[in-house]
Amino acid sequence: MHRRALLKLGLLLGCALPLARMPLTQAATGTAPDNTGQPFSHDWLRHHARALAAKPYQTGQAGLPAALDNLSWDDYQSIRFKPEHALWRGNGSPFRAQFFHLGLYFRKPVQFYEVRDGLAHPIPYRADHFHHGDAIRTDDLPEDLGYAGFRIHGHQDFRRDLAAFLGASYFRAVGESRQYGLSARGLAIDTGLPREEEFPDFTAFWLETPAADATDVVVHALLDSPSITGAYRFRLQPGKNMVMDISATLYPRQAIERIGIAPLTSMYQTGENDRRKANDWRPEIHDSDGLALWTGAGERLWRPLVNPRTLRVSHFRDENPRGFGLMQRDREFSHYQDDGVFYERRPSLWVEPRQGWGSGEVVLVEIPTEDETFDNIVAFWHPHQPLKPGNEHRLDYRLTWGEQHPHPAPELATTRATRTGIGGVVGQPRRYFSRRFAVDFAGGQLAMLASNADVEAVVSASRGRVELVSARPLHALDGYRAMFDLVPDDTSEPVELRLFLRLGTQALTETWLYQYSPPPPAERTF
């Protein structure tokens, strides 16, 4: 899974593949651009994407100029856009756009246009808009080189960006912490299948000029790949949380086995519940610590992430889900001890369908990783009804980036920590293998309960035997700790675990889910 190896590029939005894109100009616009601008609307973009889907895919392969072809990481980092040349600077807009240079892993140009009064004006590459460093001779760069991507800055602090689009169809955004973390992308195709994954590209962007009193930015994008094209509209609304309203109209060229809608990509190496790769001085290393789901039936689910020994793909079937997301719930610096990348500040990302998505499943892909430079977690919605070639498929959804869940359930306690270890009773000899699970809950009504409240931990397992179940107050959190042991059967098949707390018939917490893979029977020690 090498394609995730390069997603951690400081404040840049990384991607691990050399990117294939359409030829520029005529391919991206349908007509040769001129200085007077061409009429543009999102309806035009949808019609163009439909027409493009009826034609064979063109890879747009092209090499970089020799001056950029073999840059080192340090050489590429030395290329900096000059803020004084930012798009919309000087027109009174509260937003500005800056551009990323081609080079290193970003080898295919993307076409850019500024939309003013319904007309699209090409944004040409300008070498003098960058500091190139000593390793690059700008005389060797062609005038029509193009850009690799862009980022948006806001008037609260023009030095720090709010969102960035760079590499294939990847993009990132920040909330109030102004800290990048996990990524989103336009579309995922065949992720987690036993064959090469396909990566659609955003091949062109149209940036609408914001008014002087604007509180949002609108961006349009053309998506293209061998299997599909698409017309995207992004409405970016920065704030305590960054909110992105996305309209995607898709036109498949061919049948797609596993299409991923609203895909999220993150990193989990080690944490409280998974110490398999705990060989670092830092206690925890992850951009996200769990998958949260809000089902169409209204149930709240929490699945802690793991760094598995082998590829794991989990399916959570649902009907018209209300939302899902990869979340970073643990906000304690002491749990990470990293004063360089600040994992406790990484944003969570919540996906909210804006209309019924019908029957399908949230797919969670967990990939083994050796270190934090690999993004090894993917989550997306996969509809059960295939997207048919030749048809138009529209999906509207909202992404919310930030530290706070946009739709909390105040009446329910949430999972605060999951820990696992050897089972059994301390001080008594262990006669068989078992695994202990300790799950901490806080919030909701737990702090209001009497000390003698008859709180019950409701636990189920798909195989094996559950024993030593308990639930007791945890005063350090004003919450409760549920504990139980799992005695697996004589197979190494994964065990699906499910837990929640209740008082009488009333559920007090969200539902905790976990997949545990027991060791082979011959390797079980106690």
N, C-alpha and C positions, 0 to 999 in steps of 0.2 A: 504493500500500500504506500509506495513511495510518493504518490501524488500529494499526500498531506504533509510531507516533510518540510515544506518551505513556506508554511502558512504563518510562521512567526517572524515577521520582518519589522520589528520595532513598531513605529507608528504607521508603517505602511501596511496595506492589506495584501497579504501574500497569497501565492498560488503555486502549486508544486509542478505544474506541467508547462512546457512550452505551448503557447496558445495559437490555435489556428483560427483565422478570421477571414471574413469576406474581403474581396478586393474593395478598395475604397471608392469614394466619389460616386460614380454611376451606380455601383452595386448597392451602396448604402442609401442613396437618395432617389434613385430611379431616373434622375436627370443630372446633367452636368451642372454643378453649382456656379453661380456668378455673384458678382458683388452686390447685386440688387436684392438678393434673397429669393427664396422659393416659397410658395405657399405651403404651410405646414399645419396639420391638425392631428389629433390622435386617431381620428377616423382614417385619415390618409395613411398613417403608419399601419393600422390594422389591415387595410386593403393591400398595402405593400407586402406585409408579412404573409398574407394569404397567397399573393401572386408568387412570392419567392418559394413558398412551400410546394408549388406546382412544378418547380424546376429542379433539376439535379443539384445536389449540394456541391458547392465549390469551396475547397479548403482555404484558398487564399494564402497558400504557403509562400513565404518570402523570407529571404535571409536578412540579417542585420548588416549595416555597413561595417566594414572592418574595424572602424574606430570603436564600435560598441559590441563587437561579436564575442570578445573574450574578457569581459570586465571581471575583476575580482569583486568580492562583496564590498570591500572598502572603497574601490573605485566607483561602484554604483551609488553607494551612500554619499559620495562627495558631490553627486549631481543634485542640486537644490533649485527649486523654482524660486524666482525672485518675487517676493510678495508685492512689490510695487507694480507688477504686471498682472496681478490677479484680475480675473474677469469680474466686472461690475464695480471695480474700485473707482471711485470718483463720481459715480452717478447717484449717490445718496442711498443706495441699497443697504439694508442691514446684513446682507450676505455677500460673500465672495467665493469664487471658485479658483482653485489652482490645479495644475496638471502634473501628472507623473511622466517621467521620461522613459523612453524605451531602453532596454538593456537588461543584462543578467537573465532573470527568469521571464521577463516580460518582453517578448520578442516580436509580437505582431501588433501593428498599429490599429487603433480604434478611431473612427471618424467622429468629430465633434461639431455641433452646430449650436449657435445661440438663437433662440426664438424671440423675436421682438415684433409685436403687433401682427402676429400671425404669419410672419415670414421667417424662414430659417436661413441664417447666415453662417457659412463655413467658418470655423475657427482654425486658422492655419498654424502649423508648427512654426515656432520662432526660436532658433538656437540662442539668441541673445536674451531670452527670458529665463535662462538657467545659468547658475554657476556650475561649471562642468568639472572643476578640479584639474589637476596637472596631468592626469593620465589620458585626457581626451582632447584631440585636436578638432575644434569645431569647424575648421575649414574642410574637414573630410566628411561632414554630415550633409546629406541632401536637404534642399529647402522644403521638400514635401515629405519629410520623415514621418510626421504624425506623432501622436501621443499614446501612452499606454493606459492611462486612466485619469481620474480626477478626484478631488476632495472638496468638501464644502466647509467654509468657515462662517461663523456668526459674529455679530457685533459685540457680543458679551466679551469675547477674547479672540481677536482676529489671528492671534499667533497659533492657536490650537484648533484643529479641525474637529468637525462634528460628525462627519461621515466620509467614507472613502469607498470608491468603486475601482477595483484593480484586479485583473486576472480572471479569465474565463467569465463567469457570471457572478463572481464573489463580490460581496460588499460588507462593510462594517459600519457601526455607529456607536455613539456613546450617550450615556445619560449624564446625571449631575456630577458623577465622579470624573468625567472627562477621561476615562480609561478604556482603551480598546480591550477586547477579549475575543469572544467567539465570533464566528462569521455566519452570514446568510448567503444564499445564492439564488439565482433566478429559477433554476430547475435542476433536478438530479435525475439521471437516467441509468438504470441497472446497477444502482449502488448495492453492494453486498452480495451480488450474484457471482458465481464461479467463472467469471470472464471479465474482460477489460471493461471498465466503466466508461461511459461516454460523457464528455463535459461540454455542454452548450456554452457558447460565447455571447456576450454582449458585443456586437460588432459596431454599433453606432449609438451615440447619445445626442439628444436634443435638450438643451438646458433653457428653460423659460426664464427670461429676465425678471427678477422680483421687483415689485414696486417699492417705493421709498418706505411705505408703512407695512410691508409684507411681514407676516409671521410664519410663512412657510415657503418652501422651494419646491417647484415641480420639475421633474426630470422624466423624459421619455427614453426608452431604450428598445433597440431591435435585437432580438435573440435569434441565433442560428446554430444549427448543428446538423449532422447527417440525418437525424431522425425527426427533427421538428424545427419550426420557426415560431416566433412569438413577438407580440407587441406589448410592451410594459409601460405603465405609467406609475411613477412614484411621487407621492406627496409627502415631503419631509417636514415635520413639525417639531423643532427642538424645544426642550424644556427640561423639567426635572426628570422626566422620561422622554426619550426620543420616540416619536410616533411616526410610523411610515404607513400610509394607506397605499395599497398596491392593487392595481387592476392589471391582470395578465390575460391576454387573449392568445390562445395556442392553436397552431395548425400542424398536426403531425404529418410528416412525409410518409411514414411507414408505421406498422404496428410496434408498440413498445411494451416489453414484458413488465418492467417495473419502473413506472414513472414516479418521481418524488416531487410533490407539491410543497412549496414553502420549506425547502430543506435548510437545516441548521447544522453547522459544523463546529465542533469544540474539541477540547483536550481534557483528558483525565488520565493522570499517571498514577498517583497514589493519594490516599485519604484515610479517614478514620475506619472505614469499612473494608478497605482493600490495601493491605500492606505488602502485596506481592513484590513490588518494585521499590520498597522503602529502603533504598541504599543511599539516600541523599541526606545531607544535614538538615534539610527543611522537613518539618513534620508532614506537610501536605503540599501537593502540587497539582492544581487543576484550575481550568477556566470555568468549569461547571461541575456541580456535584450531584445533580439529579435531573431526571425527566419528570416534569409535572404534567398531568392530564386532567382536563375537566370534560367529562363525557357528556354525550347528548342526553343521557338520563340524569345528569346532575351530580354524579359521583366524582369526588376529588381523589386522585391517585398520585402517589409519589414513588418513583423507582430510583433508588440510588444507583449511580454509575459505578462501573468497575473497569479495571484494566485487565482483560481476560487473558488466559493462556493461549486461546485460539479464537478465531473470528466468531462472534456471537451476533445473531440477528433475531430480534424479538418483535412480535407482532401484537398490537393492542387493537382488537377489532372494535368498531364503534359505528354509530349511526348519527350523522350530523353533529360532530364533536363541537363543543363550545370553545375549545382551545387546547393548546399544548405548548410546551416550551422547555428549553434547556436552561436550568436556573443555577445561579450561584447563591445559595442560601447562607453559607458560612461566611460571615463578615468580620471575623475576629483576626486581627493581624497576628496575634500570638499563635494561631493555629497554622500559619504559613511561615512566619519569620523571614519573609522575603521583602527587603526594603529596596529592591531594584525594579521588580515588575509588579509588585503589589497585587497579588491574586485576590485579596479580599475586596478589591475595588472593581473587579471584573463585572461587566453588566450581565444580567439575565436577559433572555430574549423569549418573548411570548408571541405565539401565533394565534390570531383570532379570525376565524372565517366570518365574512360579512354577509354570506348567504348560506343556505344549506348545502353541505358538501356531500350529502347522501351517505351511502354505505361504503366503508373502506376500513383502513387501519393506519394507526400511527406506527411507523417502523423505526426501531432503534437499532443502529448498527454500532457495535463496540469492537474495536480492533486492537490487538496487542501493540503496545508501544514501549520502547526502551527509555525514552526521555521526553521532555516537554516540548521538543521542537517538532513533534508529530501531532497533528490534529487527528485524533483517532476515534472521535464520537460523531455520529451523524444521526439526525432524526428528521423525519418528513412524513407527510400524509400521502398515502397510496390509495387512490380510489379503486373500488372493486369493478366499477364499470370502465372498461378500457376507453382511452381516447382514440376515436376512430380516425384514420387517415382520410383527408379530404373534408373533414368537418371542422367547424369552429367550436372551440371550448373556452369559455370565459370563467375566470376565477377571481374573486375579489376577497382580499384579506388585509388584516392590519398586523404590523409588527410593532411591538413595544420593547424598546431597549432601556434598561435601567436597573436600579437596585431593588425597586419595589414591584410586586406583582400588581398588574393593573386591575385585577378582579379578585381580591382576596375573599376568603370565606370567613368572616370574623367569628362565626359561631363554632368553627372547627379548629382544634389544635393541629399544628403542623409538625412534621418530623424535623427534629433539630440535629440528630446525630444517629448514625448506625455503626455499631461495633460488633465484631465477631471474634471468636476465639475457641479454645478447647472447651468442651462441655463437661458435665458432671458436677458433683458436689464437692466443694473444697473440703479437704481433710479426710475424704473417704476414697478408698481405692476405686479406680475406674476399671470396669470389667468389659466395656465395649466402647467403640468409637461414637462420639457425638459432637455436634457443633453448637456452640452457644451464640445466640443473637441477643443483643441488648439495643433497644430502640428507644430514644428519648423523644418525648412530645412536649410541646409548650404552646401556650396561646389558647384561644377559644375560651371555654369555661373552666379549664382545669384549675386555675388559681382560685376559683370561687368554691371549689368542692370542700366539704368537711373532711377532716383527716381520716374519718372512719367510713367515708363513702365507699359503697360496694362497687368499685370500678373493676371491670373485667377485661382482660386481654383476649380478644377473639382471634385465634390463630388457625390457619389451615395450610396443609402442604399437599402438593400433587402426588407425592410418593414418600415412603418412609414413615416414621413415627415422631410425633411431637410430644415432649414431656417437660416437666418442671416449668410450667407456665406461671408467670406472676406479673403483677402490675402494682407499683407502689409509688407514693409521692416522691418527687425529686425536687427538694426545696431550692436547690441552687438555680433551678430554671423556673420555679413556680409552675412546675409541670409534673409529668409522670415518666417513669421508666418501665417499659415492658421487657420481659426477658423470657426466653424459652430455649430449649435444646431440640435440635433435630437429630434423630437417629436415622441415617439414610439406609435404604435397602441395599441389596447386594450388587447393584449396578452402579455405574458412574454417570448415569443419565442425569441431566440437570433437574433440579427440584424447584418448582415454583412455590414461593411462600407468600402468604397474605396475612396481614395483621391490622387490626384497629382496636381502639378502646371504646367501651360502651358502659353506660350506667342504666341498668334496666334495659329498656328497648331503645334508648337514645344513643346514637353514635356521637362520641365526643371528639373524634379525630378524623383526619383524612385516612385513606387506606394506604398502608405501606405495602409495597410489592418488592420482591427480591427473587433473583434467580441464583441458586447456589449449585455449583458443580462439585460434588464430592470426589475425593481422590479414589483411585482404583482400590478395591478391597485389600489387595496385597500391600498397599502403601499406607493403610490406616493405622496410626499409632495412637495409643492412649496411656 
